[in-house]
């Protein structure tokens, strides 16, 4: 199961997780056109290899394995998937 970026990332968009991702599955990056307009970062569920490197790197603790995502943030599973649709 992929990792999910949840509510603590909204309006934060700290990019430390992007730097450690070995498969480049976290977007938008600061050099992408939609970075400024995005409210948060997203993990591509089809590309994520569940390495977990991003979890420890996130300063606001916004990244979870899907199975550990707090129930109140369940909607972020779909938000992450829709960004890549």
PDB file of N, CA, C and O in Angstrom, chain B, residues numbered from 101:
ATOM      1  N   UNK B 101       0.830  -1.186   0.000  1.00  0.00           N
ATOM      2  CA  UNK B 101       0.000   0.000   0.000  1.00  0.00           C
ATOM      3  C   UNK B 101       0.873   1.246   0.000  1.00  0.00           C
ATOM      4  O   UNK B 101       1.927   1.275   0.635  1.00  0.00           O
ATOM      5  N   UNK B 102       0.435   2.264  -0.706  1.00  0.00           N
ATOM      6  CA  UNK B 102       1.251   3.488  -0.760  1.00  0.00           C
ATOM      7  C   UNK B 102       1.157   4.299   0.522  1.00  0.00           C
ATOM      8  O   UNK B 102       0.301   4.065   1.375  1.00  0.00           O
ATOM      9  N   UNK B 103       2.051   5.245   0.627  1.00  0.00           N
ATOM     10  CA  UNK B 103       1.994   6.211   1.718  1.00  0.00           C
ATOM     11  C   UNK B 103       1.082   7.359   1.284  1.00  0.00           C
ATOM     12  O   UNK B 103       0.902   7.615   0.094  1.00  0.00           O
ATOM     13  N   UNK B 104       0.520   8.034   2.267  1.00  0.00           N
ATOM     14  CA  UNK B 104      -0.445   9.100   2.026  1.00  0.00           C
ATOM     15  C   UNK B 104       0.023  10.363   2.737  1.00  0.00           C
ATOM     16  O   UNK B 104       0.473  10.307   3.881  1.00  0.00           O
ATOM     17  N   UNK B 105      -0.084  11.497   2.060  1.00  0.00           N
ATOM     18  CA  UNK B 105       0.183  12.784   2.707  1.00  0.00           C
ATOM     19  C   UNK B 105      -1.163  13.350   3.139  1.00  0.00           C
ATOM     20  O   UNK B 105      -2.083  13.482   2.332  1.00  0.00           O
ATOM     21  N   UNK B 106      -1.266  13.685   4.430  1.00  0.00           N
ATOM     22  CA  UNK B 106      -2.543  14.091   5.012  1.00  0.00           C
ATOM     23  C   UNK B 106      -2.560  15.565   5.425  1.00  0.00           C
ATOM     24  O   UNK B 106      -1.683  16.343   5.049  1.00  0.00           O
ATOM     25  N   UNK B 107      -3.565  15.920   6.195  1.00  0.00           N
ATOM     26  CA  UNK B 107      -3.887  17.298   6.565  1.00  0.00           C
ATOM     27  C   UNK B 107      -2.731  18.141   7.109  1.00  0.00           C
ATOM     28  O   UNK B 107      -2.672  19.328   6.786  1.00  0.00           O
ATOM     29  N   UNK B 108      -1.824  17.612   7.900  1.00  0.00           N
ATOM     30  CA  UNK B 108      -0.758  18.485   8.406  1.00  0.00           C
ATOM     31  C   UNK B 108       0.089  19.145   7.312  1.00  0.00           C
ATOM     32  O   UNK B 108       0.763  20.141   7.576  1.00  0.00           O
ATOM     33  N   UNK B 109       0.066  18.612   6.107  1.00  0.00           N
ATOM     34  CA  UNK B 109       0.840  19.194   5.002  1.00  0.00           C
ATOM     35  C   UNK B 109       0.126  20.399   4.378  1.00  0.00           C
ATOM     36  O   UNK B 109       0.765  21.237   3.742  1.00  0.00           O
ATOM     37  N   UNK B 110      -1.191  20.487   4.557  1.00  0.00           N
ATOM     38  CA  UNK B 110      -1.953  21.570   3.941  1.00  0.00           C
ATOM     39  C   UNK B 110      -1.387  22.913   4.387  1.00  0.00           C
ATOM     40  O   UNK B 110      -1.253  23.191   5.579  1.00  0.00           O
ATOM     41  N   UNK B 111      -1.065  23.723   3.412  1.00  0.00           N
ATOM     42  CA  UNK B 111      -0.479  25.054   3.583  1.00  0.00           C
ATOM     43  C   UNK B 111       0.952  25.043   4.107  1.00  0.00           C
ATOM     44  O   UNK B 111       1.536  26.106   4.319  1.00  0.00           O
ATOM     45  N   UNK B 112       1.520  23.871   4.317  1.00  0.00           N
ATOM     46  CA  UNK B 112       2.909  23.768   4.784  1.00  0.00           C
ATOM     47  C   UNK B 112       3.840  23.497   3.603  1.00  0.00           C
ATOM     48  O   UNK B 112       4.780  24.251   3.351  1.00  0.00           O
ATOM     49  N   UNK B 113       3.566  22.422   2.894  1.00  0.00           N
ATOM     50  CA  UNK B 113       4.332  22.004   1.707  1.00  0.00           C
ATOM     51  C   UNK B 113       5.846  22.006   1.943  1.00  0.00           C
ATOM     52  O   UNK B 113       6.604  22.467   1.090  1.00  0.00           O
ATOM     53  N   UNK B 114       6.285  21.496   3.087  1.00  0.00           N
ATOM     54  CA  UNK B 114       7.721  21.346   3.315  1.00  0.00           C
ATOM     55  C   UNK B 114       8.229  20.295   2.336  1.00  0.00           C
ATOM     56  O   UNK B 114       7.637  19.223   2.213  1.00  0.00           O
ATOM     57  N   UNK B 115       9.307  20.593   1.649  1.00  0.00           N
ATOM     58  CA  UNK B 115       9.779  19.717   0.575  1.00  0.00           C
ATOM     59  C   UNK B 115      10.882  18.744   0.990  1.00  0.00           C
ATOM     60  O   UNK B 115      11.510  18.132   0.127  1.00  0.00           O
ATOM     61  N   UNK B 116      11.126  18.592   2.268  1.00  0.00           N
ATOM     62  CA  UNK B 116      12.161  17.657   2.725  1.00  0.00           C
ATOM     63  C   UNK B 116      11.876  16.238   2.250  1.00  0.00           C
ATOM     64  O   UNK B 116      12.803  15.484   1.956  1.00  0.00           O
ATOM     65  N   UNK B 117      10.609  15.874   2.175  1.00  0.00           N
ATOM     66  CA  UNK B 117      10.246  14.527   1.737  1.00  0.00           C
ATOM     67  C   UNK B 117      10.607  14.288   0.271  1.00  0.00           C
ATOM     68  O   UNK B 117      10.967  13.175  -0.110  1.00  0.00           O
ATOM     69  N   UNK B 118      10.513  15.321  -0.534  1.00  0.00           N
ATOM     70  CA  UNK B 118      10.836  15.199  -1.956  1.00  0.00           C
ATOM     71  C   UNK B 118      12.298  14.802  -2.138  1.00  0.00           C
ATOM     72  O   UNK B 118      12.621  13.964  -2.980  1.00  0.00           O
ATOM     73  N   UNK B 119      13.163  15.397  -1.357  1.00  0.00           N
ATOM     74  CA  UNK B 119      14.605  15.157  -1.488  1.00  0.00           C
ATOM     75  C   UNK B 119      15.006  13.724  -1.183  1.00  0.00           C
ATOM     76  O   UNK B 119      15.994  13.238  -1.735  1.00  0.00           O
ATOM     77  N   UNK B 120      14.265  13.027  -0.316  1.00  0.00           N
ATOM     78  CA  UNK B 120      14.659  11.674   0.066  1.00  0.00           C
ATOM     79  C   UNK B 120      13.939  10.579  -0.715  1.00  0.00           C
ATOM     80  O   UNK B 120      14.288   9.406  -0.582  1.00  0.00           O
ATOM     81  N   UNK B 121      12.963  10.926  -1.508  1.00  0.00           N
ATOM     82  CA  UNK B 121      12.191   9.916  -2.246  1.00  0.00           C
ATOM     83  C   UNK B 121      13.030   9.316  -3.373  1.00  0.00           C
ATOM     84  O   UNK B 121      13.441  10.033  -4.286  1.00  0.00           O
ATOM     85  N   UNK B 122      13.288   8.006  -3.318  1.00  0.00           N
ATOM     86  CA  UNK B 122      14.132   7.387  -4.341  1.00  0.00           C
ATOM     87  C   UNK B 122      13.447   7.180  -5.688  1.00  0.00           C
ATOM     88  O   UNK B 122      14.118   6.903  -6.683  1.00  0.00           O
ATOM     89  N   UNK B 123      12.118   7.310  -5.737  1.00  0.00           N
ATOM     90  CA  UNK B 123      11.404   7.066  -6.988  1.00  0.00           C
ATOM     91  C   UNK B 123      10.664   8.304  -7.507  1.00  0.00           C
ATOM     92  O   UNK B 123       9.858   8.199  -8.432  1.00  0.00           O
ATOM     93  N   UNK B 124      10.931   9.468  -6.919  1.00  0.00           N
ATOM     94  CA  UNK B 124      10.357  10.726  -7.393  1.00  0.00           C
ATOM     95  C   UNK B 124       8.830  10.664  -7.491  1.00  0.00           C
ATOM     96  O   UNK B 124       8.250  11.014  -8.519  1.00  0.00           O
ATOM     97  N   UNK B 125       8.186  10.212  -6.402  1.00  0.00           N
ATOM     98  CA  UNK B 125       6.725  10.072  -6.455  1.00  0.00           C
ATOM     99  C   UNK B 125       5.981  11.153  -5.688  1.00  0.00           C
ATOM    100  O   UNK B 125       4.761  11.067  -5.548  1.00  0.00           O
ATOM    101  N   UNK B 126       6.687  12.181  -5.182  1.00  0.00           N
ATOM    102  CA  UNK B 126       6.038  13.236  -4.419  1.00  0.00           C
ATOM    103  C   UNK B 126       6.050  14.524  -5.247  1.00  0.00           C
ATOM    104  O   UNK B 126       7.098  15.013  -5.671  1.00  0.00           O
ATOM    105  N   UNK B 127       4.841  15.050  -5.456  1.00  0.00           N
ATOM    106  CA  UNK B 127       4.683  16.243  -6.297  1.00  0.00           C
ATOM    107  C   UNK B 127       3.589  17.127  -5.728  1.00  0.00           C
ATOM    108  O   UNK B 127       2.816  16.657  -4.893  1.00  0.00           O
ATOM    109  N   UNK B 128       3.487  18.352  -6.127  1.00  0.00           N
ATOM    110  CA  UNK B 128       4.383  19.043  -7.048  1.00  0.00           C
ATOM    111  C   UNK B 128       5.687  19.434  -6.352  1.00  0.00           C
ATOM    112  O   UNK B 128       5.729  19.678  -5.146  1.00  0.00           O
ATOM    113  N   UNK B 129       6.732  19.484  -7.149  1.00  0.00           N
ATOM    114  CA  UNK B 129       8.026  19.928  -6.650  1.00  0.00           C
ATOM    115  C   UNK B 129       8.107  21.444  -6.837  1.00  0.00           C
ATOM    116  O   UNK B 129       7.346  22.005  -7.625  1.00  0.00           O
ATOM    117  N   UNK B 130       9.010  22.112  -6.129  1.00  0.00           N
ATOM    118  CA  UNK B 130       9.109  23.573  -6.259  1.00  0.00           C
ATOM    119  C   UNK B 130       9.375  24.065  -7.678  1.00  0.00           C
ATOM    120  O   UNK B 130       9.051  25.209  -7.996  1.00  0.00           O
ATOM    121  N   UNK B 131       9.957  23.232  -8.537  1.00  0.00           N
ATOM    122  CA  UNK B 131      10.233  23.664  -9.906  1.00  0.00           C
ATOM    123  C   UNK B 131       9.094  23.343 -10.885  1.00  0.00           C
ATOM    124  O   UNK B 131       9.238  23.561 -12.088  1.00  0.00           O
ATOM    125  N   UNK B 132       7.971  22.829 -10.384  1.00  0.00           N
ATOM    126  CA  UNK B 132       6.821  22.551 -11.237  1.00  0.00           C
ATOM    127  C   UNK B 132       5.850  23.737 -11.198  1.00  0.00           C
ATOM    128  O   UNK B 132       5.723  24.417 -10.180  1.00  0.00           O
ATOM    129  N   UNK B 133       5.184  23.966 -12.299  1.00  0.00           N
ATOM    130  CA  UNK B 133       4.298  25.130 -12.441  1.00  0.00           C
ATOM    131  C   UNK B 133       3.183  25.181 -11.405  1.00  0.00           C
ATOM    132  O   UNK B 133       2.775  26.268 -10.993  1.00  0.00           O
ATOM    133  N   UNK B 134       2.682  24.022 -10.975  1.00  0.00           N
ATOM    134  CA  UNK B 134       1.537  24.036 -10.069  1.00  0.00           C
ATOM    135  C   UNK B 134       1.918  24.040  -8.583  1.00  0.00           C
ATOM    136  O   UNK B 134       1.042  23.929  -7.726  1.00  0.00           O
ATOM    137  N   UNK B 135       3.214  24.166  -8.269  1.00  0.00           N
ATOM    138  CA  UNK B 135       3.643  24.150  -6.870  1.00  0.00           C
ATOM    139  C   UNK B 135       3.007  25.283  -6.063  1.00  0.00           C
ATOM    140  O   UNK B 135       2.461  25.040  -4.987  1.00  0.00           O
ATOM    141  N   UNK B 136       3.070  26.490  -6.556  1.00  0.00           N
ATOM    142  CA  UNK B 136       2.549  27.639  -5.804  1.00  0.00           C
ATOM    143  C   UNK B 136       1.045  27.532  -5.553  1.00  0.00           C
ATOM    144  O   UNK B 136       0.570  27.921  -4.486  1.00  0.00           O
ATOM    145  N   UNK B 137       0.303  27.018  -6.506  1.00  0.00           N
ATOM    146  CA  UNK B 137      -1.147  26.921  -6.369  1.00  0.00           C
ATOM    147  C   UNK B 137      -1.635  25.719  -5.585  1.00  0.00           C
ATOM    148  O   UNK B 137      -2.786  25.685  -5.149  1.00  0.00           O
ATOM    149  N   UNK B 138      -0.774  24.738  -5.404  1.00  0.00           N
ATOM    150  CA  UNK B 138      -1.178  23.536  -4.670  1.00  0.00           C
ATOM    151  C   UNK B 138      -1.218  23.821  -3.174  1.00  0.00           C
ATOM    152  O   UNK B 138      -0.370  24.537  -2.643  1.00  0.00           O
ATOM    153  N   UNK B 139      -2.209  23.255  -2.509  1.00  0.00           N
ATOM    154  CA  UNK B 139      -2.324  23.449  -1.066  1.00  0.00           C
ATOM    155  C   UNK B 139      -1.433  22.495  -0.283  1.00  0.00           C
ATOM    156  O   UNK B 139      -1.116  22.752   0.878  1.00  0.00           O
ATOM    157  N   UNK B 140      -1.029  21.398  -0.911  1.00  0.00           N
ATOM    158  CA  UNK B 140      -0.233  20.389  -0.232  1.00  0.00           C
ATOM    159  C   UNK B 140       0.555  19.593  -1.258  1.00  0.00           C
ATOM    160  O   UNK B 140       0.397  19.788  -2.463  1.00  0.00           O
ATOM    161  N   UNK B 141       1.400  18.700  -0.777  1.00  0.00           N
ATOM    162  CA  UNK B 141       2.115  17.771  -1.645  1.00  0.00           C
ATOM    163  C   UNK B 141       1.329  16.469  -1.703  1.00  0.00           C
ATOM    164  O   UNK B 141       0.488  16.204  -0.844  1.00  0.00           O
ATOM    165  N   UNK B 142       1.609  15.657  -2.724  1.00  0.00           N
ATOM    166  CA  UNK B 142       0.879  14.416  -2.932  1.00  0.00           C
ATOM    167  C   UNK B 142       1.848  13.294  -3.298  1.00  0.00           C
ATOM    168  O   UNK B 142       2.883  13.534  -3.920  1.00  0.00           O
ATOM    169  N   UNK B 143       1.505  12.072  -2.906  1.00  0.00           N
ATOM    170  CA  UNK B 143       2.296  10.893  -3.245  1.00  0.00           C
ATOM    171  C   UNK B 143       1.548  10.097  -4.302  1.00  0.00           C
ATOM    172  O   UNK B 143       0.371   9.779  -4.130  1.00  0.00           O
ATOM    173  N   UNK B 144       2.225   9.777  -5.389  1.00  0.00           N
ATOM    174  CA  UNK B 144       1.638   8.984  -6.466  1.00  0.00           C
ATOM    175  C   UNK B 144       1.478   7.542  -5.981  1.00  0.00           C
ATOM    176  O   UNK B 144       2.477   6.865  -5.737  1.00  0.00           O
ATOM    177  N   UNK B 145       0.243   7.062  -5.838  1.00  0.00           N
ATOM    178  CA  UNK B 145       0.033   5.714  -5.317  1.00  0.00           C
ATOM    179  C   UNK B 145       0.537   4.608  -6.241  1.00  0.00           C
ATOM    180  O   UNK B 145       0.797   3.495  -5.784  1.00  0.00           O
ATOM    181  N   UNK B 146       0.678   4.897  -7.525  1.00  0.00           N
ATOM    182  CA  UNK B 146       1.160   3.892  -8.472  1.00  0.00           C
ATOM    183  C   UNK B 146       2.681   3.821  -8.525  1.00  0.00           C
ATOM    184  O   UNK B 146       3.237   2.838  -9.015  1.00  0.00           O
ATOM    185  N   UNK B 147       3.355   4.845  -8.031  1.00  0.00           N
ATOM    186  CA  UNK B 147       4.818   4.898  -8.088  1.00  0.00           C
ATOM    187  C   UNK B 147       5.460   4.619  -6.737  1.00  0.00           C
ATOM    188  O   UNK B 147       6.578   4.108  -6.683  1.00  0.00           O
ATOM    189  N   UNK B 148       4.775   4.945  -5.647  1.00  0.00           N
ATOM    190  CA  UNK B 148       5.310   4.778  -4.294  1.00  0.00           C
ATOM    191  C   UNK B 148       5.712   3.320  -4.053  1.00  0.00           C
ATOM    192  O   UNK B 148       4.941   2.401  -4.326  1.00  0.00           O
ATOM    193  N   UNK B 149       6.926   3.124  -3.539  1.00  0.00           N
ATOM    194  CA  UNK B 149       7.421   1.773  -3.255  1.00  0.00           C
ATOM    195  C   UNK B 149       7.376   1.451  -1.757  1.00  0.00           C
ATOM    196  O   UNK B 149       7.916   0.433  -1.325  1.00  0.00           O
ATOM    197  N   UNK B 150       6.749   2.293  -0.987  1.00  0.00           N
ATOM    198  CA  UNK B 150       6.588   2.079   0.448  1.00  0.00           C
ATOM    199  C   UNK B 150       7.902   1.944   1.200  1.00  0.00           C
ATOM    200  O   UNK B 150       8.014   1.146   2.131  1.00  0.00           O
ATOM    201  N   UNK B 151       8.880   2.716   0.799  1.00  0.00           N
ATOM    202  CA  UNK B 151      10.177   2.648   1.467  1.00  0.00           C
ATOM    203  C   UNK B 151      10.143   3.325   2.832  1.00  0.00           C
ATOM    204  O   UNK B 151      10.923   2.974   3.718  1.00  0.00           O
ATOM    205  N   UNK B 152       9.242   4.296   3.010  1.00  0.00           N
ATOM    206  CA  UNK B 152       9.082   4.976   4.281  1.00  0.00           C
ATOM    207  C   UNK B 152      10.083   6.080   4.573  1.00  0.00           C
ATOM    208  O   UNK B 152      10.029   6.675   5.649  1.00  0.00           O
ATOM    209  N   UNK B 153      10.986   6.372   3.664  1.00  0.00           N
ATOM    210  CA  UNK B 153      11.973   7.424   3.909  1.00  0.00           C
ATOM    211  C   UNK B 153      11.323   8.782   4.137  1.00  0.00           C
ATOM    212  O   UNK B 153      11.824   9.584   4.925  1.00  0.00           O
ATOM    213  N   UNK B 154      10.233   9.041   3.465  1.00  0.00           N
ATOM    214  CA  UNK B 154       9.550  10.328   3.587  1.00  0.00           C
ATOM    215  C   UNK B 154       8.907  10.519   4.951  1.00  0.00           C
ATOM    216  O   UNK B 154       8.793  11.649   5.425  1.00  0.00           O
ATOM    217  N   UNK B 155       8.487   9.442   5.585  1.00  0.00           N
ATOM    218  CA  UNK B 155       7.786   9.532   6.863  1.00  0.00           C
ATOM    219  C   UNK B 155       8.644  10.230   7.909  1.00  0.00           C
ATOM    220  O   UNK B 155       8.198  11.185   8.544  1.00  0.00           O
ATOM    221  N   UNK B 156       9.854   9.763   8.088  1.00  0.00           N
ATOM    222  CA  UNK B 156      10.743  10.349   9.097  1.00  0.00           C
ATOM    223  C   UNK B 156      11.236  11.736   8.711  1.00  0.00           C
ATOM    224  O   UNK B 156      11.594  12.531   9.580  1.00  0.00           O
ATOM    225  N   UNK B 157      11.257  12.030   7.428  1.00  0.00           N
ATOM    226  CA  UNK B 157      11.773  13.315   6.959  1.00  0.00           C
ATOM    227  C   UNK B 157      10.755  14.446   7.090  1.00  0.00           C
ATOM    228  O   UNK B 157      11.134  15.617   7.131  1.00  0.00           O
ATOM    229  N   UNK B 158       9.487  14.111   7.155  1.00  0.00           N
ATOM    230  CA  UNK B 158       8.429  15.126   7.210  1.00  0.00           C
ATOM    231  C   UNK B 158       8.409  15.823   8.571  1.00  0.00           C
ATOM    232  O   UNK B 158       8.156  15.179   9.589  1.00  0.00           O
ATOM    233  N   UNK B 159       8.675  17.140   8.598  1.00  0.00           N
ATOM    234  CA  UNK B 159       8.737  17.847   9.879  1.00  0.00           C
ATOM    235  C   UNK B 159       7.377  18.049  10.548  1.00  0.00           C
ATOM    236  O   UNK B 159       7.320  18.322  11.747  1.00  0.00           O
ATOM    237  N   UNK B 160       6.282  17.920   9.797  1.00  0.00           N
ATOM    238  CA  UNK B 160       4.955  18.112  10.381  1.00  0.00           C
ATOM    239  C   UNK B 160       4.210  16.789  10.569  1.00  0.00           C
ATOM    240  O   UNK B 160       3.031  16.776  10.924  1.00  0.00           O
ATOM    241  N   UNK B 161       4.901  15.694  10.331  1.00  0.00           N
ATOM    242  CA  UNK B 161       4.326  14.349  10.525  1.00  0.00           C
ATOM    243  C   UNK B 161       3.021  14.165   9.762  1.00  0.00           C
ATOM    244  O   UNK B 161       2.009  13.745  10.323  1.00  0.00           O
ATOM    245  N   UNK B 162       3.064  14.489   8.468  1.00  0.00           N
ATOM    246  CA  UNK B 162       1.866  14.419   7.623  1.00  0.00           C
ATOM    247  C   UNK B 162       1.806  13.160   6.772  1.00  0.00           C
ATOM    248  O   UNK B 162       0.815  12.949   6.072  1.00  0.00           O
ATOM    249  N   UNK B 163       2.842  12.310   6.807  1.00  0.00           N
ATOM    250  CA  UNK B 163       2.893  11.166   5.905  1.00  0.00           C
ATOM    251  C   UNK B 163       2.710   9.870   6.687  1.00  0.00           C
ATOM    252  O   UNK B 163       3.352   9.634   7.711  1.00  0.00           O
ATOM    253  N   UNK B 164       1.803   9.036   6.162  1.00  0.00           N
ATOM    254  CA  UNK B 164       1.449   7.782   6.830  1.00  0.00           C
ATOM    255  C   UNK B 164       1.387   6.640   5.826  1.00  0.00           C
ATOM    256  O   UNK B 164       1.015   6.857   4.673  1.00  0.00           O
ATOM    257  N   UNK B 165       1.748   5.413   6.247  1.00  0.00           N
ATOM    258  CA  UNK B 165       1.366   4.262   5.423  1.00  0.00           C
ATOM    259  C   UNK B 165      -0.161   4.256   5.371  1.00  0.00           C
ATOM    260  O   UNK B 165      -0.813   4.590   6.360  1.00  0.00           O
ATOM    261  N   UNK B 166      -0.721   3.889   4.259  1.00  0.00           N
ATOM    262  CA  UNK B 166      -2.180   3.964   4.108  1.00  0.00           C
ATOM    263  C   UNK B 166      -2.913   3.239   5.228  1.00  0.00           C
ATOM    264  O   UNK B 166      -3.937   3.723   5.710  1.00  0.00           O
ATOM    265  N   UNK B 167      -2.409   2.098   5.642  1.00  0.00           N
ATOM    266  CA  UNK B 167      -3.088   1.327   6.683  1.00  0.00           C
ATOM    267  C   UNK B 167      -3.003   1.989   8.070  1.00  0.00           C
ATOM    268  O   UNK B 167      -3.753   1.612   8.970  1.00  0.00           O
ATOM    269  N   UNK B 168      -2.116   2.952   8.252  1.00  0.00           N
ATOM    270  CA  UNK B 168      -1.976   3.654   9.530  1.00  0.00           C
ATOM    271  C   UNK B 168      -2.549   5.071   9.514  1.00  0.00           C
ATOM    272  O   UNK B 168      -2.431   5.800  10.499  1.00  0.00           O
ATOM    273  N   UNK B 169      -3.159   5.455   8.415  1.00  0.00           N
ATOM    274  CA  UNK B 169      -3.717   6.797   8.288  1.00  0.00           C
ATOM    275  C   UNK B 169      -4.848   6.989   9.299  1.00  0.00           C
ATOM    276  O   UNK B 169      -5.781   6.186   9.327  1.00  0.00           O
ATOM    277  N   UNK B 170      -4.786   8.032  10.126  1.00  0.00           N
ATOM    278  CA  UNK B 170      -5.889   8.283  11.072  1.00  0.00           C
ATOM    279  C   UNK B 170      -7.222   8.431  10.332  1.00  0.00           C
ATOM    280  O   UNK B 170      -7.284   9.037   9.263  1.00  0.00           O
ATOM    281  N   UNK B 171      -8.270   7.877  10.905  1.00  0.00           N
ATOM    282  CA  UNK B 171      -9.594   7.862  10.273  1.00  0.00           C
ATOM    283  C   UNK B 171     -10.067   9.251   9.868  1.00  0.00           C
ATOM    284  O   UNK B 171     -10.705   9.407   8.826  1.00  0.00           O
ATOM    285  N   UNK B 172      -9.763  10.262  10.677  1.00  0.00           N
ATOM    286  CA  UNK B 172     -10.248  11.605  10.352  1.00  0.00           C
ATOM    287  C   UNK B 172      -9.629  12.163   9.069  1.00  0.00           C
ATOM    288  O   UNK B 172     -10.107  13.163   8.534  1.00  0.00           O
ATOM    289  N   UNK B 173      -8.580  11.530   8.581  1.00  0.00           N
ATOM    290  CA  UNK B 173      -7.934  11.979   7.345  1.00  0.00           C
ATOM    291  C   UNK B 173      -8.111  10.984   6.198  1.00  0.00           C
ATOM    292  O   UNK B 173      -7.353  11.022   5.229  1.00  0.00           O
ATOM    293  N   UNK B 174      -9.087  10.107   6.293  1.00  0.00           N
ATOM    294  CA  UNK B 174      -9.322   9.087   5.269  1.00  0.00           C
ATOM    295  C   UNK B 174      -9.534   9.687   3.880  1.00  0.00           C
ATOM    296  O   UNK B 174      -9.169   9.067   2.881  1.00  0.00           O
ATOM    297  N   UNK B 175     -10.110  10.869   3.802  1.00  0.00           N
ATOM    298  CA  UNK B 175     -10.368  11.506   2.502  1.00  0.00           C
ATOM    299  C   UNK B 175      -9.080  11.816   1.752  1.00  0.00           C
ATOM    300  O   UNK B 175      -9.117  12.023   0.539  1.00  0.00           O
ATOM    301  N   UNK B 176      -7.949  11.854   2.435  1.00  0.00           N
ATOM    302  CA  UNK B 176      -6.684  12.168   1.781  1.00  0.00           C
ATOM    303  C   UNK B 176      -6.175  11.027   0.903  1.00  0.00           C
ATOM    304  O   UNK B 176      -5.310  11.249   0.056  1.00  0.00           O
ATOM    305  N   UNK B 177      -6.688   9.820   1.083  1.00  0.00           N
ATOM    306  CA  UNK B 177      -6.352   8.718   0.171  1.00  0.00           C
ATOM    307  C   UNK B 177      -6.811   9.090  -1.225  1.00  0.00           C
ATOM    308  O   UNK B 177      -6.052   8.979  -2.188  1.00  0.00           O
ATOM    309  N   UNK B 178      -8.048   9.529  -1.331  1.00  0.00           N
ATOM    310  CA  UNK B 178      -8.627   9.917  -2.617  1.00  0.00           C
ATOM    311  C   UNK B 178      -7.982  11.207  -3.143  1.00  0.00           C
ATOM    312  O   UNK B 178      -7.744  11.327  -4.345  1.00  0.00           O
ATOM    313  N   UNK B 179      -7.701  12.158  -2.273  1.00  0.00           N
ATOM    314  CA  UNK B 179      -7.060  13.411  -2.708  1.00  0.00           C
ATOM    315  C   UNK B 179      -5.704  13.150  -3.344  1.00  0.00           C
ATOM    316  O   UNK B 179      -5.371  13.748  -4.367  1.00  0.00           O
ATOM    317  N   UNK B 180      -4.913  12.251  -2.736  1.00  0.00           N
ATOM    318  CA  UNK B 180      -3.618  11.918  -3.308  1.00  0.00           C
ATOM    319  C   UNK B 180      -3.774  11.228  -4.654  1.00  0.00           C
ATOM    320  O   UNK B 180      -3.063  11.554  -5.604  1.00  0.00           O
ATOM    321  N   UNK B 181      -4.703  10.272  -4.745  1.00  0.00           N
ATOM    322  CA  UNK B 181      -4.931   9.555  -6.003  1.00  0.00           C
ATOM    323  C   UNK B 181      -5.455  10.483  -7.097  1.00  0.00           C
ATOM    324  O   UNK B 181      -5.044  10.370  -8.252  1.00  0.00           O
ATOM    325  N   UNK B 182      -6.358  11.397  -6.744  1.00  0.00           N
ATOM    326  CA  UNK B 182      -6.934  12.289  -7.742  1.00  0.00           C
ATOM    327  C   UNK B 182      -5.923  13.259  -8.321  1.00  0.00           C
ATOM    328  O   UNK B 182      -6.035  13.650  -9.483  1.00  0.00           O
ATOM    329  N   UNK B 183      -4.946  13.652  -7.535  1.00  0.00           N
ATOM    330  CA  UNK B 183      -3.914  14.556  -8.065  1.00  0.00           C
ATOM    331  C   UNK B 183      -3.228  13.922  -9.260  1.00  0.00           C
ATOM    332  O   UNK B 183      -2.829  14.629 -10.185  1.00  0.00           O
ATOM    333  N   UNK B 184      -3.083  12.617  -9.261  1.00  0.00           N
ATOM    334  CA  UNK B 184      -2.387  11.912 -10.340  1.00  0.00           C
ATOM    335  C   UNK B 184      -3.314  11.355 -11.403  1.00  0.00           C
ATOM    336  O   UNK B 184      -2.845  10.759 -12.372  1.00  0.00           O
ATOM    337  N   UNK B 185      -4.624  11.534 -11.245  1.00  0.00           N
ATOM    338  CA  UNK B 185      -5.595  10.997 -12.225  1.00  0.00           C
ATOM    339  C   UNK B 185      -5.515  11.741 -13.550  1.00  0.00           C
ATOM    340  O   UNK B 185      -6.255  11.424 -14.482  1.00  0.00           O
TER     341      UNK B 185
END
